[in-house]
């Protein structure tokens, strides 16, 4: 809720006291020095950014900081996505920095991306001098106005003495309640002015009181519905990860015996290998997960928002289900689907209280019998499992490539995906057992996300292997950040799933536009260098990656697949890029066509599941 103090997350960073008297040493500094000291005090250890005229005063004291590492990116969009990847991998607030005008507007896409996915982010931008604001001065842009709809809150700072308080408030707002991005725009003269610095500042956020403790009556009502239901299902969203509630979720699931489905943003919140896990719901979700939601008589939604990619045609979604909807953001409850039992609160506290309430129901003899439900679920799961065909021409299957990357990756590997077919295949064919191991752009669907997000994740979690799984279209948007990785000792690994096309759009053209491939082909067609026209060859991704300081390999044969992946895993002193040339006609299945009912799910092309005659009872 931009430009108000009403906002709603988890993982708070060290923060100052709110109100009251306190003693602190006072230093005489510039506004710029005050900014860097404030970042140090709130616990920021990494900033991704690019200097420019309006923010330049802040870069001088930043050079002297021993507590804040600055990573010089090659594009501000890279800075924003890197800050997001850092936040998603670590649970801490990600920080990016840019100058005024085009520097700030280049942050708009990653800010919008973070807003859609509830990522705690603080974006600091320089602004022209306060007296020049509104005069169309050189490199002036109203970034506060531009980002108002896509930030949780934003600030324009024109006085140096306000900087510590605003930075403290920005980190507090970004990381508490429902997490989200906060913009701090600071006028150049405020950075240059003399001021005093003392810590902690007094925060004054009237009206900002996120509700974390759920109402006991609503919890009791939810527990009664759970034990009375015949076909319940846990619909788990990214809010469970944000709240650090995965252990509590496992207890609740095993206590109730209900099936679990985890959204694209929640993969890893519940182990993929767990027998109660049905997989991911939605447009490209598993048949069992999509149908489980559709046939349920009770949906327990935890930190999820009934997104259109999950519900399909909304008025036909889950027609038999009562809804328990728990979310820390009251604005989400009832927004898309009316809730029979609305619960406002932090997912960790909600689930912990639900566990106790269900245990009480059990102790009083109220325990659900879901055996018939599991008979149906297991039949759908066994009849329509996820799978893929190997190409008849002996070329690489993209699903096989991604599956083997997941299987050969070291334990604890973090995966960051771009957007498109490779994103969905990664969600399906990589096993996610732990939280904070799957990073992707869910709500905004931002191409170009993977490489900088992987960079940010690796900077925040240097002890973990980080694989970016990208498409040849996505990769061409932000691959310049590989230079940043090479020069800053951030050795990520990148798999380019190179099918020579904008794959997901091409899939839609195949299915809905009579195979008219208008402007989705990325290669130049048959030529002397590439007679079969397979994969994007201009640019040559191997040569391009080597030019940016990476170790680069190309893989075109299934016979070489494991050897190439193991070679990539063995190189840890620089970024690694593997150009996997894959078959262009592979498609993502299952699929619910946009705007249609989830009842119309296709398990594969022209294969509509048969759910029998008696499942709607």
KAMO-V728126 format. One record per pair of residues at least 4 apart in sequence whose C-alpha atoms are under 7 Angstrom apart, sorted by the first residue. I is the first residue (numbers start at 1). J is the second residue. Records with the same first field share a line. If there is no record, write none. Layout:
I: J + J
This chain:
1: 6 + 7 + 151 + 152 + 153
2: 148 + 149 + 151 + 152 + 153 + 154
3: 148 + 153 + 154
4: 153
5: 205 + 206 + 207 + 208
6: 207 + 208
7: 152 + 177 + 208
8: 176 + 177 + 178 + 179 + 210 + 328 + 329
9: 175 + 176 + 177 + 178 + 179 + 242 + 243
10: 175 + 176 + 177 + 178 + 179 + 242 + 243
11: 91 + 92 + 175 + 176
12: 172 + 175 + 176
13: 42 + 43 + 92
14: 42 + 43
15: 42 + 168 + 172
16: 168 + 200 + 201
17: 200 + 202 + 203
18: 202 + 203 + 204
19: 202 + 203 + 204
24: 198 + 199
25: 198
26: 196 + 197 + 198
27: 196 + 197 + 198
28: 195 + 196 + 197
29: 33 + 34 + 194 + 195 + 196 + 197
30: 34 + 191 + 192 + 193 + 194 + 195
31: 35 + 160 + 163 + 190 + 191 + 192 + 193 + 194 + 195
32: 36 + 57 + 58 + 61 + 191 + 192
33: 37 + 58 + 61
34: 38 + 163 + 164 + 197
35: 39 + 163 + 164
36: 40 + 61 + 62
37: 41
38: 42 + 164 + 167
39: 43 + 44
40: 44 + 67 + 68
42: 168
44: 68
45: 67 + 68 + 69
46: 68 + 69 + 70 + 95
47: 69 + 70 + 71 + 95 + 96 + 97
48: 70 + 71 + 72 + 73 + 79 + 82 + 83 + 95 + 96 + 97
49: 71 + 72 + 73 + 76 + 79 + 96 + 97 + 98
50: 72 + 73 + 76 + 97 + 98
51: 55 + 56 + 59 + 98 + 99
52: 56 + 99
53: 99
54: 99 + 100 + 126 + 127 + 128 + 188
55: 98 + 99 + 125 + 126 + 188
57: 191 + 192
58: 62 + 191
59: 63
61: 65
72: 484
73: 78 + 79 + 481 + 484
74: 78 + 480 + 481 + 484
75: 79
76: 80 + 98 + 103 + 106 + 107
77: 81 + 106 + 107 + 109 + 110
78: 82 + 452 + 478 + 481
79: 83 + 96
80: 84 + 96 + 107 + 110 + 111
81: 85 + 110 + 449 + 452 + 453
82: 86 + 452 + 453 + 455 + 456
83: 87 + 94 + 95 + 96 + 121 + 456
84: 88 + 94 + 114 + 119 + 121 + 453
85: 89 + 439 + 453 + 454 + 456 + 457
86: 90 + 94 + 456 + 457 + 459 + 460
87: 91 + 92 + 93 + 94 + 119 + 120
88: 119 + 436 + 439
89: 436 + 437 + 457 + 460 + 461
90: 460 + 461
93: 120 + 121 + 122 + 175
94: 120 + 121 + 122
95: 121 + 122 + 123
96: 122 + 123 + 124
97: 123 + 124 + 125
98: 103 + 104 + 124 + 125 + 126
99: 103 + 104 + 125 + 126 + 127
100: 104 + 125 + 126 + 127 + 128 + 139 + 140 + 141
101: 105 + 139 + 140 + 141
102: 106 + 139
104: 125 + 143
105: 143
107: 111
108: 112 + 147
109: 113
110: 114
111: 115 + 150 + 181
112: 116 + 150
113: 117 + 441 + 443 + 444 + 446
114: 118 + 119 + 180 + 181
115: 119 + 150 + 151 + 180 + 181
116: 443 + 444
117: 442 + 443
118: 178 + 179 + 180
119: 179 + 180 + 181
120: 174 + 175 + 179 + 180 + 181
121: 174 + 180 + 181 + 182
122: 170 + 171 + 174 + 181 + 182 + 183
123: 182 + 183 + 184
124: 183 + 184 + 185
125: 184 + 185 + 186
126: 185 + 186 + 187 + 188
127: 140 + 185 + 186 + 187 + 188
128: 132 + 133 + 140 + 187 + 188
129: 133 + 187 + 188 + 189
130: 158 + 187 + 189
132: 137
136: 140
142: 146
143: 147
144: 148 + 154 + 156
147: 151
151: 180 + 181 + 182 + 183
152: 180 + 181 + 182
153: 182 + 183
154: 182 + 183 + 184
155: 183 + 184 + 185
156: 184 + 185 + 186
157: 162 + 163 + 185 + 186 + 187
158: 186 + 187 + 190
159: 190
160: 190 + 191 + 193 + 195
161: 195 + 196
162: 166
163: 167
164: 168 + 201
165: 169 + 201 + 202 + 203
166: 170
167: 171
168: 172
169: 173 + 203
170: 174 + 182
171: 175
172: 176
174: 179 + 180 + 181 + 182
175: 179
177: 210 + 328
178: 328 + 329
186: 190
187: 191
188: 192
189: 193
211: 328 + 344 + 345
212: 328 + 345 + 346
213: 345 + 346 + 349
214: 343 + 344 + 345 + 350
215: 219 + 343
216: 220
217: 221
218: 222 + 341 + 342 + 343
219: 223 + 353 + 354 + 357
220: 224 + 357
221: 225
222: 226 + 324 + 341
223: 227 + 354 + 357 + 358
224: 228
225: 229
226: 232
227: 366 + 367 + 368
228: 368
229: 297 + 298 + 368
230: 297 + 368 + 369 + 370 + 373
231: 296 + 297 + 298 + 370 + 373
232: 258 + 296 + 297 + 298 + 299
233: 258 + 259 + 260 + 293 + 296 + 298 + 299 + 300
234: 258 + 259 + 260 + 261 + 299 + 300 + 301
235: 260 + 261 + 262 + 299 + 300 + 301 + 302
236: 240 + 261 + 262 + 263 + 266 + 301 + 302 + 303 + 304
237: 262 + 263 + 265 + 266 + 302 + 303 + 304
238: 242 + 265 + 266 + 303 + 304
239: 243 + 303 + 304 + 347
240: 244 + 245 + 246 + 269 + 302 + 303 + 347
241: 245 + 246 + 266 + 269 + 435
243: 346 + 347 + 348
244: 348
245: 249 + 347 + 348
246: 250 + 269 + 270
247: 251
248: 252 + 348 + 351 + 352
249: 253 + 351
250: 254 + 270
251: 255
252: 256 + 351 + 355
253: 257 + 258
259: 276 + 277 + 278
260: 276 + 277 + 278
261: 277 + 278 + 279 + 280 + 281 + 289
262: 266 + 267 + 279 + 280 + 281
263: 267 + 280 + 281
264: 280 + 442
265: 442
267: 432 + 438
268: 432 + 433 + 434 + 435 + 436 + 437 + 438
269: 434 + 435
270: 433
271: 432 + 433 + 434
272: 277 + 279 + 431 + 432 + 433
278: 288 + 289
279: 286 + 289
280: 285 + 286 + 289
281: 285 + 286 + 289 + 290 + 310
282: 290 + 309 + 310 + 311
283: 309 + 310 + 312 + 591 + 592 + 593
284: 589 + 590 + 591 + 592
285: 289 + 290 + 590
286: 290 + 386 + 590
287: 291 + 380 + 384 + 590 + 603
288: 292 + 377 + 380 + 381
289: 293
290: 294 + 598
291: 295
292: 296 + 377
293: 318
294: 317 + 318
295: 318 + 320 + 616
296: 318 + 320 + 321
297: 320 + 321 + 322
298: 321 + 322 + 323
299: 321 + 322 + 323 + 324
300: 323 + 324 + 325
301: 324 + 325 + 326
302: 325 + 326 + 327 + 347
303: 326 + 327 + 347
305: 332
306: 310 + 311 + 336
307: 311
308: 312
311: 317
312: 317 + 594 + 595 + 596 + 597 + 598
313: 317 + 595 + 596 + 597
316: 597
317: 597 + 598
322: 340
323: 339 + 340 + 341
324: 339 + 340 + 341 + 342
325: 333 + 339 + 341 + 342 + 343
326: 342 + 343 + 344 + 345
327: 333 + 343 + 344 + 345 + 346 + 347
328: 344 + 345 + 346
329: 344
330: 344
331: 335
333: 339 + 342
334: 338 + 339
345: 349 + 350
346: 350
347: 351
348: 352
349: 353
350: 354
351: 355
352: 356
353: 357
354: 358
355: 359
356: 360
357: 361
358: 362
359: 363
360: 364
361: 365 + 366 + 367
362: 366 + 367
370: 374
371: 375
372: 376
373: 377
374: 378
375: 379
376: 380
377: 381
378: 382
379: 383
380: 384
381: 385
384: 603
388: 399
390: 397
391: 395 + 397 + 583
395: 556 + 557 + 558 + 582 + 583
396: 556 + 557 + 558 + 581 + 582 + 583
397: 401 + 582 + 583
398: 402 + 497 + 582
399: 403 + 425 + 429
400: 404
401: 405
402: 406 + 426 + 429 + 430
403: 407 + 429 + 430
404: 408
405: 409 + 565
406: 430 + 431
409: 413
410: 465
412: 464
413: 437 + 464 + 465 + 466
414: 437 + 438 + 464 + 465 + 466 + 467
415: 437 + 438 + 439 + 466 + 467 + 468
416: 438 + 439 + 440 + 450 + 453 + 454 + 467 + 468 + 469
417: 423 + 439 + 440 + 450 + 468 + 469 + 470
418: 423 + 440 + 447 + 448 + 449 + 450 + 469 + 470 + 471 + 474
419: 423 + 441 + 445 + 446 + 447
420: 424 + 503 + 504
421: 425 + 503 + 504 + 588
422: 426 + 470 + 471 + 497
423: 427
424: 428 + 588
425: 429 + 588
426: 430
441: 445 + 446 + 449
447: 474
448: 474 + 475 + 477 + 478
449: 453
450: 454 + 468 + 469 + 470
451: 455 + 468 + 478 + 479 + 481
452: 456 + 481
453: 457
454: 458 + 466 + 467 + 468 + 492
455: 459 + 485 + 490 + 492
456: 460
457: 461
458: 462 + 466 + 490 + 492
459: 490
466: 492 + 493
467: 492 + 493 + 494
468: 493 + 494 + 495
469: 494 + 495 + 496
470: 474 + 475 + 495 + 496 + 497
471: 475 + 496 + 497 + 498
472: 476 + 496 + 497 + 498 + 500 + 536
473: 501 + 502
475: 479
481: 485
482: 486 + 548
483: 487 + 548 + 549
484: 488
485: 489 + 490 + 491 + 575
486: 490 + 491 + 549 + 550 + 574 + 575
489: 574
490: 574 + 575
491: 572 + 573 + 574 + 575
492: 575 + 576
493: 575 + 576 + 577
494: 576 + 577 + 578
495: 577 + 578 + 579 + 580
496: 578 + 579 + 580
497: 579 + 580 + 581 + 582
498: 535 + 536 + 579 + 580 + 581 + 582
499: 534 + 535 + 536 + 581 + 582 + 583 + 584
500: 521 + 522 + 523 + 534 + 535 + 536 + 584
501: 506 + 520 + 521 + 522
502: 506 + 520 + 521
503: 507
504: 508
505: 509 + 520
506: 510 + 517 + 520
507: 511 + 587
508: 512
509: 513 + 514 + 515 + 516 + 517
510: 514 + 515
522: 536
523: 533 + 535 + 536 + 537 + 538
525: 533
526: 530 + 531 + 532 + 533
527: 531
535: 581 + 582
540: 544
541: 545 + 579
542: 546 + 552 + 553 + 554 + 579
543: 547
544: 548
545: 549 + 550 + 552 + 577
546: 550 + 551 + 552
550: 574 + 575 + 576 + 577
551: 574 + 575 + 576 + 577
552: 576 + 577 + 578
553: 577 + 578 + 579
554: 578 + 579 + 580
555: 560 + 561 + 564 + 579 + 580 + 581
556: 580 + 581
557: 561
560: 564
561: 565
562: 566
563: 567
564: 568
565: 569
566: 570
567: 571
568: 576
589: 603 + 604
590: 601 + 602 + 603 + 604
591: 601 + 602 + 603
592: 596 + 598 + 600 + 601 + 602
596: 600
601: 608
602: 606 + 607 + 608 + 609
603: 607 + 608 + 609
611: 615
